[in-house]
Amino acid sequence: MDEILKVIEEASELGIEHVHYTGGEPLIRKDIIEILRETVNHDIDATLFTNATLINDEIARELSALEIFIYTSMDGPSKEVHELVRGPGTWDRFIEGFKKLLDGGLPIHVNISVNELNWRFIGETVRKAIELGAYSVSIIPAMPVSNALKYGVYVRPNHLAHALRDA
C-alpha cells in the first residue's frame, strides 16, 4: 500500500489530473476505497472500471462520497445474453450493483463489448443500458487477439456493421 500511496503523491506532484483504476476487478482489493480516497484527496479525479458484481451498499456510499466516475460492462440486454458472455450468475449481481451505484447518484458509463455471442443484441443492449440509467454508452468490438482469437468469439466485420446499424 505504501508504494501505491507514493505513486499517487508523485502523480499529484506531476500534475496528473485523472487516474483510471481497472483490473481484472479492482474491487477485489480490500484497500481500493482507501486508494481512491487518497487519489481524490490529492486533487486527482478517479474513474473505477468495475463489473459491478461486488457493489454493496457500503461500497456504493463510499464511491458516492468520493464522486467516483464508474465504467462498467454490459454484454447483453437480458440475463441469457449477458451470462452467455460473462458467465452464470453475473446478470443479477450486475443489475443489483448497477442500481446501488445509481442510487448513490454516481454517473455510470456502460461499455458494450461486441463479439460473436452478442452482436445480434447490441441495439437492444444500448437501449437497456439507457433504460437502466446509464450516463453514456460505448460499443467496443472484440478484436481477433488473445482469448477472443483462441475461442473464435471476436466479432466479424460484417456482424459488427450489422450491430452498429441496429444500435
N, C-alpha and C positions, 0 to 999 in steps of 0.2 A: 504494500500500500504506500509506503514511503516513496518508492520510486515513481509511482503514479502521481502522487501529490507534487513531487519535484517537477515532473513533466508539465503538469497543469500550471505551476508557478512560472516555469520557463516560457510556456506558450503565452501566458499573460504578459510577461516582460517583452516578448517579441511582437506584441500587438495582435495576436491571433484573436479573431472576433467570434469564431464559431467552431465547435467541435462536434463531430458525429460519433456516437457510440453505437457500434454494431457488433455482430457476432459471426457465427452462431447466435446465441441468445444471451444478450448482456444481463438480463435479469437473473440468470443463474448465479452470477456473482452476488454474494451476500452483502458486499460493500458498495454495490453500484449506486445506491441512493447517496451515500456519503461522497462518492466520486462526483456524481452530478452536482451535489450541493457545493463542493469545493470549486467545481468548474464555474458555476453561476456566481459564487462569492468572489471569483477573480474577474468578474465582468465579462465572461465568455458565454455566449449563447450556446445551448446544448440541444442536440437532436438525439433521440433514442430510437433506434431501429429494433422493434420487438415483434414477435409473432402474437403478442397479446395474451397468450395462453396462461401466463403466470401472474397476470394482473389480479390483485385482490384489492379490497377497499383501502388498506393502509398504503400500498404502493401507489394507487391512484391518487390518494390525498397528497402524498409526498411529491409526486410528479407535478400535480396541480400547483402546489405551493411554490415549486421551483419554476413554474411556467415553461416546462419542457415541451418542445415540439415533437410529436410522435409520428414515426413512419411504421407502417405495418404491411403485411402481405395478405392478400385475399385472393385465392386462386379458383374461386367458383362462386356462383350466386346461390348455391344450395349446399346442404350438408354432403350430399352424394358427390358432387363435383369437387368441392374443396377437399374432402377427405380422400378422394381418388389421387390427388396431388400430394397432400400434406400428411395423410395417414389417418387411421381410425381414431375417433375421439377428439380430433382437433377442432372441429367446427363449433361445438357447443362452448368449449373453453375460449375460443377466439371471440365469439359473439359476446359472451359474458364479460371478458376483459375489455373489449371494444366499448361496450356500454358503460362500464365503470369509468373508463377514460373520458368518455363524452360527459358523463355525469359530473366529472371533475372540471369540466369546462376546457379541456385540452383540445387543441386543433389536431386532427389526425389526417395524415396523408396516406392513401392506400396505393401500394404497388401491386399491380396485377402482372404476374409472370405468365406470358403466353407460351404454351407448349402443346405438344400433340395430344395431351389428355384433356385440355380445356379450351382449345381455340374456338370451338363452336359456341361457347358460352360467354365470350368476352363482353359483348354488348350487354347481356343480362347482368354480368358481374359488375360492370361500371354502374349500371342503374341501381343495383342492390347496394353498392358502396355509398352512392349518393343518398339513397333512401335511408340507410343506417345513420347518416350524418357526417360522412367524410368531408373534410375541408377541401381536399383536392385528390386527384387520381392520376396515376401514371400507368401506361401499358408498356411492358418491357418484354421483348422477345427472348425466349430461352435460346441461347446460341449453341451451335454444334461443338461443344468442348466439354471436357471433364465427364461427369456423370450423365449429363444430357446427351452427349455423344455415345457414351458407353451403353446406355439403355435405350437410345433412339427416341428420346422424348423431346428433343429440340424441335422447334416449330419450323415447318417447311414454308418457304416463301409464299407459295400460293395460299396456304392456310392463314399465314399472317395477314396477307392482303384481305382475305375474306373477313377475318376477325376485326381488322381496323375499319372496314366498311360498315360492319354491323355495330361497332361501338359508336 
